[in-house]
Amino acid sequence: MGDALSAQDLLDAARRRITRYSPAAALAAQSQGNVIVDLRCNTDRIAEGGIPGSIPIALSVLPWRADPTSAFRDDQITDSDLILVCNDGFSSSLAAAQLLDMGIEAGDLDGGFRAGADAGLPVESHT
C-alpha cells in the first residue's frame, strides 16, 4: 500500500480543515441562517428523531445536492453554510471536507447526532 492513507489519516486531515460545532454552537449558527443537514439513514431518523429544522439528505448524494451547478441540487441548502450531522461525527467530518474542496462552506456537529442528543440538543420525532 506504500503511501496509502488510512481512514484515520483521512479523518484527521478533514478535521484539521473544518469547523466542528458543539451542540450549542450548531443551534446558534442555525438561528443565524446556517442549515443543518442530517446525513443519517431514514431508519435512524425514525428510531432516534432529528434536529428540528434539519434537512435530511443521504450521504451518497450530498455532493450533487449541495453543488449549486448540479441539475440535482437542493435549493434548500445551496446558498447556505452547512452543518453536517451523522450518527457519531465521522462521516460528517469527511463529507464536510469534501464540500470544502468543492468551494462549499461546511462543518459538522462534533460527536454527531448521538452525542448532541446526549448533551441536550433538541430532538423531534420523525415518523
N, C-alpha and C positions, 0 to 999 in steps of 0.2 A: 504494500500500500504506500510505501515511501512517504511522500509529503502529504498524504491524505489527512484531512481534518476529521476529528471525532465529532459526534453530536454535541458533546460538552464544549469543544472548541468553538463550534458554530454558535452555540448558545451564549458563551462568554463574549464572543465578538459582537453579537447582536446587542447584548445588554450594555456594552460599553457605548453604544451609539444611540440608544433610545431613551426616552423618558419613561420611567416606571412610576406609576401613580399609586399612592396609598388610597384606601377607600375614600377617605375624606377629600383628598385632593382630586380624585376622579369625579366625585359628585360636584365639587366646586367648579371644576373645568366644564362639566356637563351644563351647569347652570349658566356658564359664560358662552355656550354655543358649541363646545366640543361634542362629538357624537360617540356614544359608547356602542361598540359593535360586538355582539355576542357570537363568538365562533363555535360555541358548543353545539353538539348534535341535538336534534329535537327531543330525543328521548331524555337527555339530561335536563333540558329546559323544562319539560313537563314534570320530571321527578323532583327537581330541586328549585324550580322557579327561575326568575330572571330579574335583572336590574330594571326598575321602572324607566321607561323611555328608551331602552336599548333597542338596537336594530339587529335582528338575527340574520346572519349571513354565513353560509357554510365556508369553512376554511378553504376548501378546494376551489372555490370560485371567487374568493376575495379579491385577488389582483384584477380580475375583469370587472367586478362590481365597483371597485374603488377608482379605476382608471377613467378619468373624465373623457378620454378619447375613444373609449371602448363602446361598441354597439350594445354591450351587455352591462353598461354602468348602472348603478343605482343612484338616482339623483338625490336620495335622502342623505347620502354620505359624500358625494364627490366634491362639495365645496366647503368641507369642514375638516378641522383637525380631528383625528380619530384616536379613541382609546379602545384597544382591543382586549377582549376578555375570553379566556378559555377556562378549562376546569382548574388547572393548577399553576398557570403562568409560564409554561414552557413554550407551547405552540404559539401563543400570542406574542412572545418576545421575538421569535423567528419571523413571524408574519409582519410585525411592525418594522423590523429591519428591511424586509423585502419591499415594503411600501416606501420606506425612506429611499431606497435605491431607485424607485420609480418617481421620486420627487413629491411624494405624498406625506404630509406630516402625520405621524402615527407614533403612539406609545402604547403601553399596556398596563393592566392592573397587576401590581406586584402581588404575587401569590395566587392570582387567578380568582375565579368566582368563589370557590370554596373558602379560601382564606378571607376574602372580602365579606362573605356572608357570616363567617365565624366572628369577624371583627365588628359586626353590626351594620354592614351595608344593607340598605333597604332591599327587600326581595318581594316580588309579587308572583303569585301563582300563574302558571301557564297551563291551559288545558287544551 
